[in-house]
Amino acid sequence: MRRWFKAIGIGLGVLVGLFLMLQIIPYGRTHQNPEPTLEPRWDSPRTRELAVRACFDCHSNETKWPWYANVAPMSWAVQLDVENGRSIVNYSEMDRPYPLAGYSGARTRDGNMPPYKYKMAHPEAQLTPEETEELARGLDRTLGAAAPGSEYSIGSN
């Protein structure tokens, strides 16, 4: 029995040591929010309000970094999610093209955005079905709904 407790203690010590070593790796704890350059011409203040609630943490330069974004390995996952989100569409830098931006309404409507794991950690991002449809329609109007093989234009109505 004593040998078993010793093995558990050693195992826990190794895990704690690995966890502490992970904290040395800086990736994911830079919390960079670059200066915004250009927002889209929102179709309404309500669309922007819903987008801020459900989208801006990953798709803008106005990310609110949670406490766990300071603790590896979660910090790595949060940083990667924000980097990926900003690369698909960044509502703070609409002065450059985002070929997939026109699909934002469709991704919201089909439940892919915001992702389930994000909604679990951010209850404010859980939109009602009515809010989801309202946001999707607003994104379509703001970003232009993308049809297969067509380009979208920012602010098209």
N, C-alpha and C positions, 0 to 999 in steps of 0.2 A: 504494500500500500504506500509506504514511504517513497519507494522508487517511482511510483506513478505520480505522486504529487511533485516530486523533483522534476520529472519530465515535463509536466504541465507548466511548472514555473520557468523552466528553461525555454519552452515554446513561447510562453507569453513574453518573456524577456526579449527573445529574438523578434517577435512581432512588434513590440514597442520600439525596439531599436530600428527596425526597418521603417516604421512610421516616422520616426524622428529624422532618419536619413532622407526620406522623401521630402521633408520640409526644406531641405537645402536647395532642391531644384526649383529655380525661380519661375519657370513657365506657368502661366495661369494666375499669376498674382500681380500683374502689372497694372491692371484696372485702367487701361487707356480708354478714355473717351475723347477722341479727337474733336476739334471744333467743328460744329455743323457748317456746311457750306450752302446747301439749298434743299429746302423741303419741297415736296410736290405741292401743286395747287390743289389742296383738299377740296372735294366737292361740297363739304359742309364741316362745321366745327364738330358735329357729332361723330363723323367718321374719324376725325383726328383723335377725339376723346377715346373712342373705342380702340383705335390702333395703339394709343399710348398705353392703355390698360392691358392689351393682349399681345402686342407685337414689339413695342419699342425696346424692351430689354435686350432682344437679340437683333433687331433690325433697325437700329438707330445708333447715334453717338450719345444717347441719353441713357445708357445702361445703368441700372441700379444694381450695384454689385452686392450680393448677399454675404453674410458673414462666412459661409462655408467656401466662398471663393478665395479665402485666405488659407485654406487647409488642403494640402495635397493628399490624395489624388483628385479630390473633388474640384479643386481649383483648375486642374488641367481640363476636366470635362466642361466646366462652365466657360473657360476661355475658348475652347474649341467650338462650343455651340455658338458663342457670340461671333467669333471670326467667320464661321460658316454662314450664319444668318446675315451678317453684314455683306458677305460676298454675293449672296443671292439678291438681296435688295436692302439698301440702307436708306431709310426715309430722311436721314440727315445729309445725305450726299447725292441728291438726285440730279446733280450736274454731270453725271456719267451714266452710261447705258447699263441696264440690267435686263438682259434678254428674258429672264423668267419672271420679272415683276408683274407682267400682265396676267399671270396665273394666280396671283395672290388671292383674289376673290374666290376662285375655284378651290384653292387649297384650304381656305377658311371654311367654305361651304361643305366640303367633303370631310371635314373633321381632322385633316392633317395638321392644321395650324390653328391655334398654337398646339404644340405636341403635348401628349398626355403627361409626360414626365414634368414638363414645365408647369402645367396646370396643377399638378399635385403639390408643387412647391410654392405656387403663387395663386392662391384661391381667387384673388381679384381678377385674374385672367380667364376665369371660368364664366363664359358668356351664356346668357339664356339663348334658347333657339331663336328668339326674335332678334336679340342683339347680334347673334352670329350672322343671320341673314342680312341685317342692317349693315354690319361691317363689310360683309362680302359685296353687297351692292355698292356701297361707298367706295370700296377698293376698285371695283370694276369701273366705276365712273371716274375715279381719280387717276388710276393708272392705265385705263383702257383694257377691257377684257381681251385676252389673247385668243385668237382663233388659230387653229393649227396652220402653220406655214405663214402666218402674218405677223407683222411688227406691231407693237403697241406704241402709243404716244402718250406721254405724260400730260395729264390734264385734259385729255379728250373727253368729250361728253356725248 
